[in-house]
Amino acid sequence: MTAVIVLPPAGDVTPRLWTRDFSFYFAARVVSLLGDAMMPVAAALAVGAIYGVSGVGYVLAVWTAPFVGFLVFGGVFADRIGARAMMIGADVVRAGTQGAVAVAFFAGTPPLWLLLVASALAGVAAAMFQPGVNGMVPLVAKDPQRANGTLKIADAATQLGGPVLAGVLMTLTGAGAVYLFDAGTFLLSGLCLTLIRVSVTVPGHGTTVLADLRRGWTEFRSRSWMWSVIVVWVFFGLFVFGPYIPLGSRLIGERLGDAAYGWTMAGLGCGTVLGGLVAIRFRPARPLAAGGIVLIGFAAIPLSVALEPPLGVLIAGHILGGFSWAFWSVMWTTSVQTLVPPEVLNRVTAYEVAGSVSGVAVGQALVGPVATVVAPRDLLLLATAVTVGVCAAVLLIRPVRRLRRAAPSQAAPL
């Protein structure tokens, strides 16, 4: 199968991307993503040093479980009162949870219950925040694919700097400084979001929350290309995303040291930059088919850790994986934003995100116990095989393979 690439005609006028609203939205996402990029390193190293791989898995899982459980309500509330308001409130809550953990680390050894409670509250707040991330892009940018590619590059840049910054702060001051920094990023993100001036008509509350949930579910299930990918993605989360952070940090750290893990994550960010740049320029006629082909390269991430190569090869594998993930992400996100009506976009986004990460919570919770009976290296080899299987499944599903890019007249109106 050959993916057809469609480039804009020479006479096309590209809409201006860097408007006032997009600039503030971009700033909000960059500062928040920087803090988020530091958290896996802090959790893997700081929490892992106190409570082991199981502790890391539990802290990550207790964030993911409420995130998945409350995400659909976040979509409803974002459509009811506006995505921006929900995102600002979520930033305030997360600044409080991260600040509390920072104080606990500065004071000594934080109890596991505090880490779990703070992680759960942060997961609920993230569930209120996440639907708006997708829904805001068409409101602040007239070219969603270009905006998504630019945001993915920003994400990658934070993946480059975040782990290194986290490692430096961990070495110089300890985990408390990392969590305090993260709390500050949420406050700054909320401030930038308050400065955005988007004109959004929020519908009246003539329907119940349950009715809104049903409408979102109806819109979600009516798109076979969407729900079929999410079904496949459950296995991706269960066998790949869920286990990778605890296992990857452990294997890389034990063999090459904590600094090597930071540089490996930086390699992942570098690959994501490259993937975002390519995704901005190339516009496949069948975006999910092209994205599924490229996504096969993501298998290089678990495989490179499992084979225990030198650091250079390890970083190269993560660069390839980051490139593949960025390209797929832009193709997927742009398809959702341009093929779903704007009045239900936040709710549909909530369902697709909840489904796509549902397997992650289970994988994170089980990785510790399973790793005691199955070698971590074997689990990562399984993750490699599952990655290839997921890509094959995506390409074999007819509605996914044949989905075409939205024409300008089809895209959600601005």
N, C-alpha and C positions, 0 to 999 in steps of 0.2 A: 504494500500500500504506500502510495506516495502522497505526502501532504502538500497541497497546493498553497503557495505563498502569494498573498495579494498585497501589493504595495500601493500606497496612495498615488493617484495620477499626478503628473508633474504640475498640473495647474491647480491642484487643491490648495486651499489656504488652511493651514493648521491653526486651530483655535489657540489663543494665548493661554498657557497653562498657569503662569505665575501671577494670578490675580491676588488681591488682598486676602480673600477668604481662603484660597488654597494655600497661600503662604503661611497663614496662621494654623491651618489644619496640618500642614506639613511639619511645622515646628512642634505642634502638640504631639504628633505621632513620633517624631524623631526623639524627643526628650524622653517620652514614655518607653519607647522601644529600647533606648540605651539602658535605662534602669532594668527593663525586663531581661535584656541580654546578659546582665550581670548576675541575675538570680540563679540560673542553673549552676553556675560555677560556685556561687556562695552556698547553695543548698547541697550540692554534691560534696563540697570540701568541708564546710563548717558543720552542717548537720551530719554528714557522713562520719566525720571524725568523732562525733559524740555518740551517735546512735546507729552507725553502720549503714549498710546498703538498705536494710529493711526500713530504717528510719527515714532515709531519703525517699524511698518508694511510698511510704505512708504519707509523708508531708506532701508529696506531689499528688498522690491519689486523692487526699482529702481536699485539695484545691480543685481537682478536676471533677469530682463527683457532684458537688453543689453547682459548679459551673454548668455541667450538662443538665442537671435537674431544673435549674432556674432559668436557663437560657431562653426557653420558649416564652416565658413571662417577660423577659427583657425585650423580646421582639414586639410583644403586644404593647408594652408601656412605651416603647420607642415610637411606635406608630400612633399611639394615643396622645402623648404629651410632647413628642419631639425627640429625636435621637440626641441632639446636642445637650439638652437638659439632663437626659439620663446619663450621658457620658461624663458630664461635669460632676454630678452627684457621686458616681462610681469612683471618680478620681479622688474625691475628698475622703471617701471611706477607705480606699486603699492606702492613701497617705497615712491614715491613722493606724491601720494594721501593721504596715511596714515600720512605722515609727515605734510602735510598741515592741516589736521584735528587736529593733535596734537597741532600745533601752535595756531590754533583757540581756542582750549579748554584752553590752557595756558593763552591766552590773555583775556578770558572771556567766554561769552556765544556764541557759534557758531550759525550763522543763519541757518535756515533750508535749504535754497537754497544751501549753501556750503556743507552741509552734503549730500544733494541729488546729487549734481554735482560730488563730490569726490566718492560717492558710485557708480554712473553710470560709471565713468572712470575706477574705480577698477573692475567693472563687465566686461567691454570690455577687460581689460587686462587679467582677469581670463579666458575669453573665448579663448584668444590666448594661454594661459598656459595649460588649462585642457586637451586637446587632447593628449599632450605629456606625461602627467602623466601615461596614460595607455600604450602609445606606447614605452616609455623608458624602461619599466620593462623587456620585452624580450631581450632588447639590453644589459642590465647590469646584468642579472641573467639567468642562464641556467635552473633553476627550478622556473617557474613563480608562481606556487601555494605557494611554500615555501616563495618566496619573497613577494607575496601579503599578506600572513599571518603575516610575520614579519613586513611589513609596517602597517598593520592594528593594530598590537600590539603597534607600535610606535604612531599611531594615538590615540589609547586608552590612552597611557601614557600621551600624551599631554592633553587629555580630563581630566585626573586626575589632572595634575599640572596647566594647563592653567586657568581654572576657579578660582582656589584658588589664583594663582598669580594675576589674574585680580582683584579679590576682595581685596587683600592686597594693590595693587597699587591704586585702586580706593579709599580705605580708607585713605591711607597715603598721596597720591599726587593728586588724581583726575583722570579723564578720559584721560587727556592729556598724562600722562605717559604710559597708556595702548596703545594708538595709536602710540606713539613714539616708544615703544618697538616693535610693530607690523611692523613699517617701517624698523626697524633694522633687523628683521627676514627675510624680503624680500631681503635686501641687502646681508645678509649672505647666503641665499639660492642661489642667483644668483652667488655668488663667488664659492660656492661648485659645482654648475653645470658647471662652466667654467673649472673646474679641471678634469672633466670626459673626458676620451679618448675613445670614441666609434667610430668605423669605420662604417660609414653609407654612402651608395651610394644614393645621391639625384638625382632623374631623371631630365632630361632636361625639359625646359618649352615649349615643343612642343604643348601643349594643353592649352586651355583657362581656366580661373578660373571657368567659367560656366560649361565647360566640366568636369573638376575635380569634381565639385559639383554633377553633374549628375552621374558620375562613383561611387562616394561614396554613393549616394542615391540608385543606382541600387544594390550595394553590400549589403546595409543595408536591403532593402525590400526583397531581395532574401532569407533572413534567417527568416523564420516565427517564430522560437523560440525567436528571438531577438525582432522583432517589436511588437509581441503580448504582451510580457512582458512590453514594453515601453508604449503601449496603456493602459494597466492596471495601470501602474505607474503614469499616469497623475492624476488619481483619488487619489492615495496615496499622491501626492504632494499637490493637491487642498484641501483635507480634513484633512490631517494628518501633513505633514511636514510644510506646509505654516502657519497654525494657531498655531502650537505648541509653537514656541519660544516666540512670544508675549504673548500668553495666559498662558503658563506654568510659565514664569518669573513673570507675574502679580499675578497669584493665589498663587504661592509658596511664593513670596516675601511679599504679603499682609498678609498671614496667619502665616508664620514662620520666615520671615525676609530675607534680602538679602544674608546673609551667608548661609542659608539653601539652597537657589537656587544654590550657588556655590558647596556645598557638594552633592547636587543631581546630578549635571552635573559630578562631580567626580565619583559618583556611576555608571553613564553611561559609563565613561571611564574604570572603573574597569571591568565591564561586557564585554566591547569590548576587553580588554586584554585576558580574558578567552576564548571568542569566537575565537579570532585570534590564540591562542595556539591550540585549538581543530582543527581548520581549517588547520593548518600546518600538523598535524599528520594524520588525517583521509581524505581519498580520495574517496568519493562516486562514484560508477560507473555511477550514474545519478545525477550529482551535483546540477542541478536546482530543481529537485524533492526533494532532501534532504534539500536544502536551503529553499524551500518553506514551508516545514513542520516546520523547526526550526524557521522560521520568524514569525510564529504565536505568539511566545513569545513577539514580539515587542509591541503587544497590551497592555502589562502591563504598558507601559510608559504613554500614555494618560489616561488609566484607573486609575492608581495610583494617578495621579494629580486630576482627577475628583472626586474621592471618599474622598479626603481630609483626608488621614490617618496620623498617627504620622510620624515623619521624618524617622525613621528606616524603616518603611514599604515603604515609598516613595522611599528611596534609593534602597531598595531591588527590587522594580519594575523596576527601571532604570538599575540595574545590569542585570536583566533578559532580558530586552529590548536590552541593549547593546550587550549582548552575542548573541542574535538572529540576530541582525543587522550585526555584524562582520562576523558571519558564512555565512550568505547569501551573503554579499559583496564579500568575497573571492571566493565563488563558482561562482558568476556571473562574476567578473572581470577576473578570470582565464579562464573561458569558452570563453569570448570575445577575450582575448589575444592569446589563443591557437587554436581557430577555425576560425580566420579571417586572410587572407593573410597579411603579414607585409607591403606590398607596399600600402595597402589601410587602414591599421589599424587606423591611426590617423583620417581619414575622417569618417570611420564607427563609431569610438568612439565618434566623434563630434555629429553625428546624434543620437546615443543612449543616450548620456548625455543630449543633448538639449531636446529630447523628455521626458526624465525621470524627468527633473526639470521644464518643461514648466508649469505644474500645480502649482508648488510652488510659482511662481511669482503672479499668480492670487489669490492664497490663502492668501499670505502675504498682498496684496493690499486690499482685502476684509475683512480681519479679524477685523480691527478696526470698520468700519461701521456696520458689522454684529453683533459684540459683543455688540453694543448698543441696539439691539432689541432681541437678543437671549443670554441667560445666558452663560458665558464662560464655566461653568461646563457642560452644555448640548452640547456645541460644542465639548468638549473633549470626551464626551460619544459617540458622532457621530464618532469622529476620531477612537475610539476603535472598533466600529462596522465596519468601512471602512477597518481598518487593517485586521480584520478577513476575510472580503469579498475579499480583494486583495489576500491574501494567498490562499483562496479557488479557486479563478479564476486562479492563477498561476498553481495550481495543476490539474485543470480541463482541461487546454489547452494541447492537446496531444503532439505537437512538443516540448513543454517545459518539460513536464513530462517525455518524453522518450529520451531527449537529453543525449547522453553519453559523458563521459570525453574523451578528445583527447588522443589517444595513443601517445607515444613519437615520432613516425614517422609522426604523423599528425600535431604535434605542429609546430608553425611558426618557420622556420629555423633561427638560430642565426648567 
